[in-house]
Amino acid sequence: MSEPTGPVLLRFDHASLAYGRARVVEDVHGSVHGGEAVALIGPNGAGKSTLLRAVLGLVDALHAEYARDGVRVNAIMPGTIDTPGNRAAQPDADRSGWTQPAAIGRVILFLCGDEGAAISGAQIPV
């Protein structure tokens, strides 16, 4: 595994998540750097969906906090990305619904351009 080279975009230390009083994720540490792809892997019930919902909640909170300053915050949510690594790991998979990297790039370019200026606080499936 290589060392991350981009800036830290998201960092969490000792994060815990709960539904009511029931803790479902506890003492999670991690960071996401620019240019880095991240996957959540684990058995059913491990808290993957809960952690994803927490990150999407952060997108909502950041949008609410910074929209008045003109800062746009969106979450781009591809499914399985069609990469050589995913093809190698899943050689028999039906790739017809996999997201092409170029499609993700087009969405990012749109969101960063003038045409996408009105979009903020969105969770965008690609």
GROMACS elastic network, one bead per residue, 0.5 to 0.9 nm:
[ bonds ]
;  ai    aj funct       b0    kb
    2     5     6  0.88151   500
    4     7     6  0.82314   500
    4     8     6  0.88257   500
    4    32     6  0.86832   500
    4    33     6  0.63610   500
    4    34     6  0.81178   500
    4    35     6  0.82368   500
    4    36     6  0.71704   500
    5     8     6  0.89945   500
    5    33     6  0.72947   500
    5    34     6  0.75143   500
    5    35     6  0.77860   500
    5    36     6  0.85191   500
    6     9     6  0.84839   500
    6    32     6  0.89760   500
    6    33     6  0.51969   500
    6    35     6  0.59845   500
    6    36     6  0.76144   500
    7    32     6  0.84958   500
    7    33     6  0.53067   500
    7    34     6  0.53764   500
    7    35     6  0.86108   500
    8    11     6  0.69059   500
    8    31     6  0.67682   500
    8    32     6  0.58879   500
    8    34     6  0.63848   500
    9    31     6  0.74838   500
    9    32     6  0.56544   500
    9    33     6  0.53164   500
    9    34     6  0.61994   500
   10    30     6  0.82391   500
   10    31     6  0.53959   500
   10    32     6  0.51279   500
   10    33     6  0.70654   500
   11    29     6  0.78156   500
   11    30     6  0.58240   500
   11    32     6  0.64394   500
   11    33     6  0.87240   500
   12    15     6  0.61233   500
   12    28     6  0.73154   500
   12    29     6  0.54649   500
   12    30     6  0.54383   500
   12    31     6  0.62183   500
   13    27     6  0.72783   500
   13    28     6  0.62941   500
   13    30     6  0.65408   500
   13    31     6  0.85714   500
   14    26     6  0.73062   500
   14    28     6  0.52042   500
   14    29     6  0.56957   500
   15    25     6  0.78062   500
   15    26     6  0.63228   500
   15    27     6  0.51009   500
   15    29     6  0.66120   500
   16    23     6  0.70736   500
   16    24     6  0.76780   500
   16    25     6  0.52306   500
   16    27     6  0.54839   500
   16    28     6  0.65432   500
   17    22     6  0.86135   500
   17    23     6  0.58237   500
   17    24     6  0.59391   500
   17    25     6  0.50178   500
   17    26     6  0.64535   500
   17    27     6  0.89039   500
   17    47     6  0.87506   500
   17    50     6  0.73513   500
   17    51     6  0.74868   500
   17    54     6  0.78119   500
   18    21     6  0.63161   500
   18    22     6  0.53472   500
   18    24     6  0.53038   500
   18    25     6  0.68011   500
   18    26     6  0.85265   500
   18    50     6  0.84125   500
   19    22     6  0.53480   500
   19    23     6  0.64579   500
   19    24     6  0.71013   500
   20    23     6  0.78880   500
   23    26     6  0.67193   500
   24    45     6  0.83939   500
   24    46     6  0.77752   500
   24    47     6  0.61681   500
   24    50     6  0.77318   500
   25    28     6  0.71563   500
   25    46     6  0.75449   500
   25    47     6  0.57209   500
   25    48     6  0.86980   500
   25    50     6  0.76226   500
   25    51     6  0.75669   500
   32    35     6  0.88181   500
   32    36     6  0.67171   500
   32    37     6  0.80956   500
   32    38     6  0.73008   500
   33    36     6  0.55150   500
   33    37     6  0.84858   500
   34    37     6  0.86475   500
   40    48     6  0.60965   500
   40    49     6  0.88323   500
   40    51     6  0.88087   500
   40    52     6  0.85499   500
   41    46     6  0.88029   500
   41    48     6  0.72273   500
   42    45     6  0.82616   500
   42    46     6  0.59823   500
   42    47     6  0.82041   500
   42    48     6  0.71217   500
   43    46     6  0.56319   500
   43    47     6  0.87101   500
   43    48     6  0.86420   500
   44    47     6  0.77954   500
   44    48     6  0.82003   500
   45    48     6  0.76499   500
   45    49     6  0.86964   500
   46    49     6  0.84685   500
   46    50     6  0.88165   500
   47    50     6  0.50662   500
   47    51     6  0.60910   500
   47    52     6  0.85924   500
   48    51     6  0.52402   500
   48    52     6  0.62487   500
   48    53     6  0.86877   500
   49    52     6  0.50310   500
   49    53     6  0.61278   500
   49    54     6  0.85952   500
   50    53     6  0.51041   500
   50    54     6  0.62446   500
   50    55     6  0.88014   500
   51    54     6  0.50291   500
   51    55     6  0.63769   500
   51    56     6  0.87300   500
   52    55     6  0.51537   500
   52    56     6  0.62681   500
   52    57     6  0.85683   500
   53    56     6  0.50336   500
   53    57     6  0.60655   500
   53    58     6  0.86123   500
   54    58     6  0.62977   500
   54    59     6  0.88212   500
   55    59     6  0.64988   500
   55    60     6  0.88850   500
   56    60     6  0.64847   500
   56    61     6  0.87539   500
   56    75     6  0.70734   500
   56   123     6  0.75670   500
   57    60     6  0.50551   500
   57    61     6  0.62417   500
   57    62     6  0.86364   500
   58    62     6  0.60194   500
   58    63     6  0.84286   500
   59    62     6  0.51964   500
   59    63     6  0.61032   500
   59    64     6  0.86302   500
   59    73     6  0.63103   500
   59    74     6  0.64412   500
   59    75     6  0.67299   500
   59   121     6  0.64500   500
   59   122     6  0.81510   500
   59   123     6  0.83866   500
   60    63     6  0.51682   500
   60    64     6  0.62519   500
   60    65     6  0.86765   500
   60    73     6  0.79559   500
   60    74     6  0.82756   500
   60   121     6  0.55429   500
   60   122     6  0.79171   500
   61    64     6  0.51164   500
   61    65     6  0.61398   500
   61    66     6  0.86471   500
   61   121     6  0.84747   500
   62    65     6  0.50341   500
   62    66     6  0.59723   500
   62    67     6  0.79774   500
   62    71     6  0.89269   500
   62    72     6  0.88264   500
   62    73     6  0.66845   500
   62   121     6  0.79983   500
   63    66     6  0.54335   500
   63    67     6  0.53669   500
   63    68     6  0.88199   500
   63    71     6  0.75420   500
   63    72     6  0.66762   500
   63    73     6  0.53387   500
   63    74     6  0.77928   500
   63   120     6  0.65704   500
   63   121     6  0.50956   500
   63   122     6  0.88022   500
   64    67     6  0.58767   500
   64    68     6  0.80417   500
   64   121     6  0.76767   500
   65    68     6  0.74321   500
   65    69     6  0.84927   500
   66    69     6  0.52881   500
   66    70     6  0.67544   500
   66    71     6  0.54542   500
   66    72     6  0.75612   500
   66    73     6  0.82606   500
   67    70     6  0.51422   500
   67    71     6  0.52554   500
   67    72     6  0.63132   500
   67    73     6  0.79972   500
   67   120     6  0.75304   500
   67   121     6  0.85135   500
   68    71     6  0.74144   500
   69    72     6  0.89102   500
   71   120     6  0.81844   500
   72   111     6  0.86195   500
   72   112     6  0.86392   500
   72   117     6  0.76969   500
   72   118     6  0.85584   500
   72   119     6  0.72301   500
   72   121     6  0.72048   500
   73   119     6  0.83985   500
   73   120     6  0.52399   500
   73   121     6  0.54144   500
   73   122     6  0.74695   500
   74   111     6  0.84207   500
   74   119     6  0.77873   500
   74   120     6  0.55489   500
   74   121     6  0.50603   500
   74   123     6  0.60082   500
   74   124     6  0.74173   500
   75   121     6  0.76641   500
   75   122     6  0.62384   500
   75   124     6  0.60268   500
   75   125     6  0.84551   500
   76   104     6  0.78856   500
   76   107     6  0.81215   500
   76   108     6  0.80580   500
   76   122     6  0.82643   500
   76   123     6  0.60708   500
   76   125     6  0.61130   500
   76   126     6  0.68724   500
   77   104     6  0.89663   500
   77   123     6  0.68054   500
   77   124     6  0.56589   500
   77   126     6  0.58823   500
   78    81     6  0.67146   500
   78    98     6  0.84427   500
   78    99     6  0.62667   500
   78   104     6  0.74028   500
   78   124     6  0.81509   500
   78   125     6  0.55986   500
   79    97     6  0.81577   500
   79    98     6  0.64778   500
   79    99     6  0.61913   500
   79   125     6  0.77199   500
   79   126     6  0.70708   500
   80    83     6  0.87322   500
   80    86     6  0.78609   500
   80    95     6  0.86771   500
   80    97     6  0.79691   500
   80    98     6  0.51466   500
   80    99     6  0.59998   500
   80   100     6  0.88654   500
   81    86     6  0.72784   500
   81    98     6  0.55453   500
   81   100     6  0.60341   500
   81   101     6  0.65309   500
   82    85     6  0.83210   500
   82    86     6  0.64024   500
   82    87     6  0.69238   500
   82    95     6  0.74596   500
   82    98     6  0.55277   500
   82    99     6  0.56717   500
   82   100     6  0.53469   500
   82   101     6  0.67231   500
   83    86     6  0.52494   500
   83    87     6  0.61953   500
   83    88     6  0.85997   500
   83   100     6  0.79588   500
   83   101     6  0.76295   500
   84    87     6  0.50410   500
   84    88     6  0.60842   500
   84    89     6  0.85535   500
   85    88     6  0.51203   500
   85    89     6  0.61019   500
   85    90     6  0.85153   500
   86    89     6  0.50141   500
   86    90     6  0.59033   500
   86    91     6  0.80899   500
   87    90     6  0.51990   500
   87    91     6  0.54013   500
   87    92     6  0.84280   500
   87    93     6  0.79699   500
   87    95     6  0.83602   500
   88    91     6  0.54924   500
   90    93     6  0.54266   500
   90    94     6  0.88964   500
   91    94     6  0.87893   500
   92    95     6  0.87261   500
   93    96     6  0.89277   500
   94    97     6  0.73483   500
   94    98     6  0.82211   500
   95    98     6  0.51654   500
   95    99     6  0.86506   500
   96    99     6  0.86234   500
   99   102     6  0.84987   500
   99   103     6  0.69507   500
   99   104     6  0.75737   500
   99   126     6  0.67166   500
  100   103     6  0.53464   500
  100   104     6  0.68822   500
  100   126     6  0.89032   500
  101   104     6  0.51975   500
  101   105     6  0.63647   500
  101   106     6  0.88115   500
  102   106     6  0.62021   500
  102   107     6  0.87203   500
  103   106     6  0.51133   500
  103   107     6  0.63799   500
  103   108     6  0.87428   500
  103   126     6  0.71981   500
  104   107     6  0.52049   500
  104   108     6  0.62967   500
  104   109     6  0.86979   500
  104   126     6  0.64860   500
  105   108     6  0.51005   500
  105   109     6  0.61405   500
  105   110     6  0.85632   500
  106   109     6  0.51058   500
  106   110     6  0.61202   500
  106   111     6  0.86191   500
  107   110     6  0.50856   500
  107   111     6  0.61652   500
  107   112     6  0.86190   500
  107   124     6  0.88189   500
  107   126     6  0.77837   500
  108   111     6  0.51200   500
  108   112     6  0.61328   500
  108   113     6  0.85592   500
  109   112     6  0.51582   500
  109   113     6  0.60770   500
  109   116     6  0.85917   500
  110   113     6  0.51900   500
  110   114     6  0.77259   500
  110   115     6  0.63926   500
  110   116     6  0.54698   500
  110   117     6  0.87421   500
  111   114     6  0.78431   500
  111   115     6  0.72447   500
  111   117     6  0.67399   500
  111   118     6  0.88255   500
  111   119     6  0.70910   500
  111   120     6  0.86534   500
  112   115     6  0.81726   500
  112   116     6  0.63239   500
  112   117     6  0.72378   500
  113   116     6  0.55482   500
  113   117     6  0.66009   500
  114   117     6  0.51556   500
  114   118     6  0.84304   500
  115   118     6  0.75744   500
  115   119     6  0.88515   500
  116   119     6  0.55104   500
  116   120     6  0.85101   500
  117   120     6  0.77060   500
  119   122     6  0.67467   500
  120   123     6  0.89013   500
